[in-house]
Amino acid sequence: MPRFPRTEPEIARLALQIIDGLEQSAEDFPSPPVPAAEMRDMLEAYNTATLAATVAETEFGRQHAVKDEALENLVDSMKANLKYGEIAVRDRPDKLKALGWGPRRDGSPLEAPGQVRNEKVVAEGDTWIALEWKPPVEGGPVGVYRIQRKQDGGPWEEVGMSTETQHMLGNQPRGVEFSYRVYAVNKAGTGQPSGIVTAVL
């Protein structure tokens, strides 16, 4: 069973076929609800409107390009004048208010990261374990995460490092219970370690 077309080119193509068929086989289709000549006028009107829309879209794109260039020029001139203003009244920064601007803020000192959250084991194998955690919600941005493990009663030892919030540790001893934890580090210092998870491979 034929299906009515969905795209505009297909609709226009079928319309032309219907018009030609009605004209060439008038004896078979003597009284169509919409005469072929009227349909042809409708098709011509559609083609004219399509061409106008295409021209308008092209012009719209051109005008957007002109607008974007004008905005870029405006932004460049604004930045140049604000930089000039900062230099011109560097001893009286309150004067920048006249330009809708203000003095530059002093950089805030970097803080050490906060505590790593929600550490958990997400997968494990014979000699490997995959850990996942959530970043701190407080403190400065994290530079790197360090992973530690220890046996019961033993010291913590560093066994991995990651810039992501997950990490797979390989070459883990089988049949040994280890506790794992993660902490975040940046140039300002070290955050509090996460809670502990325990696993036996």
Backbone torsions as a table, in degrees:
resi	resn	phi	psi	omega
1	MET	NA	127.4	-179.3
2	PRO	-66.4	151.4	179.6
3	ARG	-117.3	140.1	179.1
4	PHE	-65.3	135.4	-177.7
5	PRO	-64.2	156.4	-177.7
6	ARG	-110.1	-32.1	-177.4
7	THR	-88.0	155.4	-177.5
8	GLU	-62.9	-44.5	178.0
9	PRO	-59.3	-39.6	179.5
10	GLU	-66.9	-39.6	178.4
11	ILE	-63.1	-45.3	179.9
12	ALA	-63.4	-39.4	-179.9
13	ARG	-64.3	-44.0	178.8
14	LEU	-66.6	-38.2	178.8
15	ALA	-59.0	-43.3	180.0
16	LEU	-65.4	-38.3	178.1
17	GLN	-64.1	-41.3	178.6
18	ILE	-62.8	-44.6	-179.6
19	ILE	-61.0	-49.4	-179.8
20	ASP	-61.6	-40.4	-179.9
21	GLY	-65.0	-41.3	178.9
22	LEU	-64.9	-38.1	-179.2
23	GLU	-73.0	-41.5	-175.4
24	GLN	-82.3	-20.5	-179.0
25	SER	-123.4	48.2	-176.4
26	ALA	-62.5	-30.3	179.9
27	GLU	-69.5	-27.7	177.9
28	ASP	-83.1	-29.3	-178.3
29	PHE	-127.4	73.1	-171.1
30	PRO	-74.1	-25.7	-173.6
31	SER	-136.5	65.8	178.5
32	PRO	-68.0	149.3	179.1
33	PRO	-57.0	-35.7	177.3
34	VAL	-121.4	111.6	-178.1
35	PRO	-58.0	154.5	-178.4
36	ALA	-58.6	-41.9	-178.7
37	ALA	-62.2	-38.6	179.5
38	GLU	-69.4	-39.5	176.5
39	MET	-64.4	-37.4	179.3
40	ARG	-64.0	-39.2	176.6
41	ASP	-62.4	-39.4	178.7
42	MET	-65.1	-40.7	179.4
43	LEU	-66.0	-40.8	177.2
44	GLU	-63.1	-39.6	178.3
45	ALA	-63.9	-40.2	177.6
46	TYR	-63.7	-46.1	-179.1
47	ASN	-61.8	-39.5	178.5
48	THR	-65.0	-42.6	-179.9
49	ALA	-67.2	-36.4	178.7
50	THR	-64.0	-44.1	178.4
51	LEU	-61.6	-42.2	179.1
52	ALA	-63.9	-39.7	179.3
53	ALA	-65.6	-39.4	179.2
54	THR	-63.3	-44.0	178.0
55	VAL	-62.2	-41.6	-179.6
56	ALA	-64.8	-40.4	178.9
57	GLU	-64.8	-40.3	177.5
58	THR	-62.1	-44.2	179.0
59	GLU	-66.5	-37.4	177.7
60	PHE	-60.4	-45.3	178.1
61	GLY	-62.2	-40.7	179.7
62	ARG	-64.9	-42.7	179.9
63	GLN	-65.1	-36.0	176.8
64	HIS	-64.1	-40.6	178.3
65	ALA	-62.9	-40.9	177.8
66	VAL	-63.6	-42.8	179.3
67	LYS	-62.6	-44.1	-179.5
68	ASP	-62.4	-40.1	179.0
69	GLU	-66.8	-40.6	178.9
70	ALA	-63.9	-40.0	178.7
71	LEU	-65.3	-41.6	179.3
72	GLU	-61.5	-42.5	178.2
73	ASN	-63.4	-41.0	179.4
74	LEU	-63.6	-45.5	-179.5
75	VAL	-61.9	-42.9	179.2
76	ASP	-60.2	-42.6	-179.1
77	SER	-68.0	-37.5	178.0
78	MET	-62.7	-47.5	-179.4
79	LYS	-62.2	-39.8	179.4
80	ALA	-62.4	-44.3	-178.8
81	ASN	-70.1	-36.3	178.2
82	LEU	-68.2	-39.2	176.7
83	LYS	-63.9	-42.4	176.0
84	TYR	-59.7	-45.0	-179.4
85	GLY	-60.8	-40.9	178.9
86	GLU	-61.2	-36.2	179.3
87	ILE	-76.1	-42.0	-174.6
88	ALA	-64.0	-35.8	-177.4
89	VAL	-121.1	37.6	-176.7
90	ARG	-61.1	-25.6	177.7
91	ASP	-88.0	-8.9	179.4
92	ARG	-136.1	64.6	-172.7
93	PRO	-59.6	-20.8	178.3
94	ASP	-64.6	-22.1	178.9
95	LYS	-65.4	-19.3	-180.0
96	LEU	-65.2	-17.3	178.4
97	LYS	-59.9	-29.1	178.9
98	ALA	-62.8	-23.2	179.0
99	LEU	-99.7	9.1	-176.9
100	GLY	71.7	25.1	-173.7
101	TRP	-126.0	-176.2	178.7
102	GLY	-156.7	172.0	-179.6
103	PRO	-67.8	153.1	176.9
104	ARG	-66.2	142.4	177.1
105	ARG	-80.5	143.7	173.2
106	ASP	-68.8	141.6	-179.7
107	GLY	-63.6	134.2	178.2
108	SER	-75.2	141.5	179.7
109	PRO	-66.4	144.9	179.1
110	LEU	-69.5	134.9	177.2
111	GLU	-101.2	152.5	173.0
112	ALA	-66.8	152.9	179.9
113	PRO	-66.6	162.6	173.9
114	GLY	-85.3	-159.7	-175.4
115	GLN	-84.2	135.1	173.2
116	VAL	-66.6	142.6	-173.6
117	ARG	-119.9	154.2	167.2
118	ASN	53.2	46.1	175.8
119	GLU	-68.3	140.5	178.5
120	LYS	-154.2	159.0	173.9
121	VAL	-87.1	124.1	-178.6
122	VAL	-105.3	-18.0	177.1
123	ALA	-166.3	157.1	177.0
124	GLU	-156.3	155.6	177.7
125	GLY	-135.0	-162.4	-177.2
126	ASP	-61.3	-41.9	-175.9
127	THR	-132.5	20.8	-179.8
128	TRP	-143.2	159.1	178.3
129	ILE	-145.9	139.3	179.3
130	ALA	-111.1	126.4	-179.5
131	LEU	-111.8	151.9	177.2
132	GLU	-141.5	150.3	-178.4
133	TRP	-154.5	172.4	176.9
134	LYS	-110.3	146.6	-177.7
135	PRO	-70.2	162.0	176.4
136	PRO	-62.4	150.7	176.0
137	VAL	-98.3	-10.5	-179.9
138	GLU	-122.7	168.4	176.2
139	GLY	83.5	-174.7	-178.2
140	GLY	-77.7	172.7	180.0
141	PRO	-63.9	148.1	-177.6
142	VAL	-81.5	132.9	173.6
143	GLY	-88.0	-46.4	-178.2
144	VAL	-157.3	153.8	173.9
145	TYR	-105.3	138.2	177.1
146	ARG	-116.1	136.5	-177.5
147	ILE	-108.6	133.4	178.9
148	GLN	-123.4	157.3	173.7
149	ARG	-141.7	161.7	174.1
150	LYS	-158.5	153.3	170.7
151	GLN	-87.6	162.8	-178.8
152	ASP	-56.0	123.3	179.3
153	GLY	82.6	-7.3	-178.5
154	GLY	-95.1	174.6	179.7
155	PRO	-80.7	158.1	173.5
156	TRP	-73.3	137.9	175.9
157	GLU	-128.9	142.5	-179.2
158	GLU	-80.7	128.6	-175.7
159	VAL	-125.7	-2.6	-179.9
160	GLY	-169.9	166.8	-179.1
161	MET	-148.9	142.8	-177.6
162	SER	-150.9	147.9	171.6
163	THR	-97.1	-4.7	178.1
164	GLU	-103.2	176.2	179.1
165	THR	-97.8	33.1	173.7
166	GLN	-158.5	157.1	-178.4
167	HIS	-164.6	142.9	175.8
168	MET	-108.4	126.7	177.4
169	LEU	-100.8	123.4	177.4
170	GLY	-100.4	175.5	177.6
171	ASN	55.6	40.6	177.1
172	GLN	-88.6	136.0	-178.4
173	PRO	-61.8	143.6	178.1
174	ARG	-87.4	146.3	175.5
175	GLY	74.4	11.9	-179.1
176	VAL	-115.9	131.2	177.7
177	GLU	-83.4	125.0	178.0
178	PHE	-123.1	147.4	169.3
179	SER	-102.3	140.1	-178.1
180	TYR	-124.4	146.5	173.4
181	ARG	-149.8	162.7	-176.5
182	VAL	-132.6	142.8	172.5
183	TYR	-138.6	155.4	-176.7
184	ALA	-101.3	148.3	-177.4
185	VAL	-136.8	142.2	165.8
186	ASN	-141.4	-172.3	-175.5
187	LYS	-65.3	-20.9	-178.8
188	ALA	-85.2	-17.7	-179.8
189	GLY	152.6	-161.7	-174.1
190	THR	-119.0	136.4	178.4
191	GLY	-85.8	174.2	178.2
192	GLN	-69.7	140.1	179.4
193	PRO	-67.8	158.7	178.1
194	SER	-69.9	177.0	168.2
195	GLY	-64.9	170.0	-174.8
196	ILE	-101.0	137.9	169.2
197	VAL	-118.6	146.4	-175.7
198	THR	-121.7	141.9	-179.5
199	ALA	-150.7	150.4	171.5
200	VAL	-123.4	120.0	-178.6
201	LEU	-86.7	NA	NA
